[in-house]
Amino acid sequence: MRVLLTDGSGLTSRQVATRLSISGHVVEVLTPDPLALTRFTRHVRRTHRVPPYGADPFAWLEAALGVYKAGHFDVLFPTQEQVAVLARSEDRLRSLGVATAVPSFDALVRVQDKLAAFATLGALDIPQPRAAVLTTPDELTRWESVPAFVKTPIGTATTGVRFVTEQAELSTLASVWGDAGVFSDGGVLVQSPVEGQLIMVQSVFFEGRMVASHANLRVREGVSGSASHKEGVDLPDVREHLTLLGGRLGWHGALSADAILTDRGPLYIDINPRLVEPGNAWQAGVDLVGALLEVALGRSPVVQPPARAGVATHQLLLAVLGAAQHRQTRKAVSAELVSAALHRATYRDSFEELTPMRRDLRTVVPVAAASLATLTRPATWRWFSSGAVANYALTPQAWRSIVAGLPR
């Protein structure tokens, strides 16, 4: 089967490409980046240049449909935030015979931005940290409970989330975001921090019925808040929460969440209407990629049993860049590489989920490049981590145009 991935830059895309290729499918990807992560693997046959998604989602869509038609693909597989414009264009995709897996746009709107997700989770009594929506810069300036996370409706962890520890920071942030027009999108979400471990949850639904799910702990933080090391966990409460959410929304496709696992149970801090890094799930016995492919083809997948708990995975590229970011020394980068080479510490009995090198020598390139650069100058971690997200991230302006249903 010929499968076209909507993104070639992100971690999820790289993991999905590996899984689909090993399953016997021909994989090609869409990307504006000639140095996209998926270029450096034998599991991707070809990359196709398209406009950056966040700048103009409808221009991206036209280019994507052109590639899909010309390449006679069987499936357009959503791996990043392109799911938003695909959901908005669902009728058109159906009329063109494009096979994909996206929720209805009405369902997506209820979780796509952080304010909507906060309201949706609250209506379903799904637990969250203490939070409030502040609709004006003055309200944010007067907010008295710090420390706090302040989040824009649309934005990534690096562009749309600020952690403030002092009252004066709120005033500065209110001024900057006020001038930028952030409050015109309904306000900002202010969320109290909570103690506990971050858990990453992934699931796949077919017409409101959960058919596969998995959860893993972030054992170690990599670059820019990513998870360089994970451990699969069996959390029945989390499955129940996601089952409730997806069922009430009539969800169709992939649905992911981040939560903090506290002594009182999980508290949800983010919802992603897409698949997120399925590698740990695969190693633990849950095939999220295969399930989503079946959904894209219009088939109702067999419900998969829970994964094996305790399965450890890592992403060496993120660990190397994280060592450079957090400890800022060549010695830290070198120690990370030695631990990985000797399979010790957090690498013991752990599987590489992002860039597995078995029979795939090209996958060495990004890891080697990041290692050499950060061993020479640790500050170069910024170059490696800044570009990928910009290639696929949804911007507030792009989201407004998608909601309006019109090209910008």
N, C-alpha and C positions, 0 to 999 in steps of 0.2 A: 504494500500500500504506500502511496506517496503522500507524505504529511508535510505541511508547511507551518512552521512555528511563527507566531506573530512577533516574536522578539528574539534577538540573538545576543543581547548584551548581558542579561541578568543571570543570576545564579540558578534560578528555577529553570530557565531555558536550557542552560548547559546540562543540568541533571535530566531534564525531560528528553533531550536529544539522545543522551546515552541510553536511556531506558528504551526508547522507541527503536533505535537502531539495533540494539541487542535482540529485540523482539522480532527483527526481520524487516522493518519498515525502512523506506528511503526517506531521509529527513533533510529538508532544506529550511532556511530561516530568512526572515526579513530583518534588516538592520540598517541604520544610517552610518554605522561605525565600521570602517575597514579593518579595525583591530578588535572587533567584538570577540568575546570569550569563546563563542561557539565556532569561530574560525579555526581554532587550534585543537581540532579533534578529528579523527577519522570518521566519527559518527555523524558528521554533517557533510553531506555531499556538496552543497553549494550555498552561498549566501547571496542575497539579493538586496541591493541598495534601495532604500526607501526614505522619504523625509522623516525627520524626528517626529515622533508621535505627539509629544506634549506641545509642540509649537503650533500644530494644525492637525487635529485628529482626522478631519475629513479628507485632507490631502493625503494623509497616511492611508486612509481607507481606500481611496481611489487607486493608489499605487499598489496596495496589497491585493485588491481584486484583480488588477491587471496581471500581476505575477501569478496569482492563483489560476486564472483562466488560461494564460499562455502556457503554464506548466502542467496543465491537466492534473491537478492535485485532487486527491480524494478527501482530504480533511484540512481545514484551517484550524490549527490547534492553538487556543489562547493560552499564553504563558505569562502575560503581564497585564498592565492596566488597559491594554487595548480592548479588553472585554467590555469597557464602557461604551465605546463607539460601535462595537459589534452588536451589543444589546439594543442600542438605539436604532440600529439599522437592520433589525432582525427580519422584518418583512422583505426588505430588499434582498438580503442574503438568501432567504428562502426562495424568492422568485428566480434568483440566479443559479439555484442549485448548489449553493455553498454549504457544505456540511461542517458544522461547528457546534460548540457546547457553551451556550451562554444563557443566563437567566432572563426572564422578562425584564423590560426596562423599569416597569413599576416596582418590581422586587429589588432591582439593583439600586434605585434611587433611595430606598429605605436604609441602605447600609453604606453607600459609596462615600458620603462625606461624614466626618466625625460627629457633627451635630445630629444628623439623621440617625446614625448608628446608636448614639447615646439615647435618643428618644425611643428607638425600636427596642433596644435591650431593656430599657426601663419599663416599657409597656408590657413586656413578657416576663418581668420580674427575674431576669437573668442578672446575676450579681455583678456590680461594677464598683470601683473605688468611689469615694465621695467626690462629686463633681458638680459643676454648674455651668450654664451657658451665659456668657456676658456679652451684651449686644452693643455696647458703646465703649470707646476708649476711657471715658470717665469711670465706668463700672470696673474696668480692669485696674485703673489707677487706685481705686479705693478698696480693691480686694485685700483682705487682711490676713488670709491664711497662707503663709509660706513656710516651707518650700512648696512648690507646686509645678506641675507640668502645664504649660499653656500651648494649646494646639489650634492651628487654623483648620477650617473645614476640609480643605483639600491641601495635601502636602505630604511629603515623605518624612521619615524620622529625622532627616538632616535638614530639610528645608522648611518644615511646617510645625516643628515641635521645639519649644524652649523650656529648659528647666531653670526656674528662678529660685533663688535662695534668700533674697532680700527685697524689702518693699520698694526700694529705689529702682530696682530692675524692672518692676512692673510698670512704673511710670515711663521709663525709657521705651519699653516694648510697646506700650499703649500709643506713644507718640509715633514710633516708627511704623507700626502696623496700621495706625489710623491714617497716616499720610499715604500708605500703600493701598488703601481701600479694602483692607482685609475685613473690616466689620460690615461692609456692604453685602457680604455673603451670608449674613445671619448672625455674625458674632464669632466668638472664640469659645473653646471649651477649656475650662480650668479644672484640673484633675489632681487630687491629693495623691502623693506617693504612698505606696504600701510596701511593707517588708515581705519578701518571699522570692522564689525563683521564677524566672520567666519560662512559661511554657508556650510552645508553638503548636497549633492545632490545625490539621488539614482534613478536609472531607470532600466527598463527591456525592451529588444528589441527582436523581432522575425523577423529574416531575414531582418534587417535594418529598421524595423518599430517599433517606440516606442509604447509600450502597457501599461506601467505604469511608473509613476515618482512621486517624492516627494522631497521637500527641507525643511530643518529646520535650525534655528539659533542655534549656541552654546551660550546659555545664561550664563552658568558658566563653567569654565574650571576645569576638574577633574585632576587626576594624569597623569603626563607625557603628557600634552597637549590634553588629551581626553575630551569628552564632558559629564560632569556629569548631566547637565540640558540642555534641548532643548525646542525649541518652533517651531511648524510647521508654515511655511509661504507659501504664494501663489506668485510665481515669474514667470510670463509668459516669461520674457526675458530668464530666466534660462532654462525653458522647450524648448524654441526655440534653444538655444545654444546646448543643449544635443541632441535634435532632429536632428540638422544639423550634429553634430559630429557622432552620431550613424548611421545616414543615409548614409553619405559619406563613412563610413568604412564598411557598410553592416553588422553592429554589430548583434550578435546573443547571447543572454544571458544578464548578468547584467553588468551595467556600472555606475560607481560612480565618483564624483568629489568633490573637496574642492575649495571654492572660498572666496574671501573677498568682502563683500557687501559694496561698497563705495558710496559716493554721486553721482558718475557718473555711477553707476551700478556695476555688478559683475565683478571681475577680478579673473581668474582661476589660482590656484597655484598648483594643483595636480590632476591627473587622476588615478583612480583605476579601472582596468578591472575586477571588481567583485562586489558583493553585500556588502554594509556596513551598519550595524546596522539598520535593518528595523523596529524596535519597534515603533518609533514615527510615521512613516507612517501608521502602522496598526491602532494605536489609532486615527489617523486623517482620516481613511477611505480608505486607499490605501493598497491593499494586494500585496506587492512586492514578498513575498515568494510564494504565490499561483500562481502568474503570472510566476515566474521562474520555478516552478514545471511543469506547463503546457508546457513551452518552452522545458524543458528537455524531456518531453514525446512526443515531435514533434507536439504539437497542437498549433494552432494560437490563443492566448488568446483574449478575448474581451477587447477592449481599455477601461481602467478605467478613470473615470472623475477625475479632480483635487481634492486634499484633502481639508478638512476643515482647514482653517488657525487658528492659535492661540492655538492649542492643545499643552499642556505642558507635558513633560515626564522627568523622572530623572533616574539615576543609582546610588543608594545609595553606592554601593561598591566603585565606582570611586570617589564619593564625600568624603567618609571617608578617603580614601588613599590620595586624593588631599589635604584635610585639614592637614593631617600629613606632606605631602611634602611641601606645600606652607607656612604654619604657624608654623609647627614644635613644636607644644605644645599639651599636653594632653587636655588642656582646649578647644582648637579648635576642636579636634576630638569629645569630649563630647558634645560641642555645636551643632555640625553637627547631631549627633544622636538624641539629644533632639528635634531639629527642625523637623527632619523626623518623629519622634514618634508623635509629636503634630500637624503635617501637617501645619506648619506655614512657613512664608517667602517663599522661592522658592519651597517649597513642597506643598504649598496650591493649591488645584485643579490640582495636577500633578499626573501622573500615573508612577508606577515603570515599566520600560521596560526591565531590565536585569534579575532581580531576584524576580519576583512576588511571594509572599508567600502563596497566596490562594490555599489551598488543595495541598501544595507542601512544606512540612516541611523541606525536605533535603536542599532546597535552602537557608535556614538560615545559613548553615555551613560556606560558604566562607565569608559572611558578618559578622557573629559573630567572626570568626577567625581573620579577618582583624581588626575589632573593638577592640577586646581584645589585640591584639598584639600592635596596635598603641597607645592604651590607656596606655599600659605598657611602650612602647618605640617607640615614633613617627618615628624614623629612620627605623623601620622595613617595612615601605611602599615600600622600594626598593625590598625587597624579593618577595612581592606579584606582583609587576609590571614587574619584569625583565624576568621571565621565560616564560610566555605565548607567547610573540612575537617570541622568539627564536625557538619555536616549529614549526612555520609555515612560518616565513619570508623567502623570496627568497634572497639568497646571490649573489654577483656578480659572483662568481665561478659557482654556480648552474645555473645562467642565461646563462653563456657562454656555458655550456654543453647542455642546452635545445636548444639554437640556433643552435648548431652543430648537435643536434639530436642524440647524443651518450651518453651513461653512462659515468660518470666521471672515 
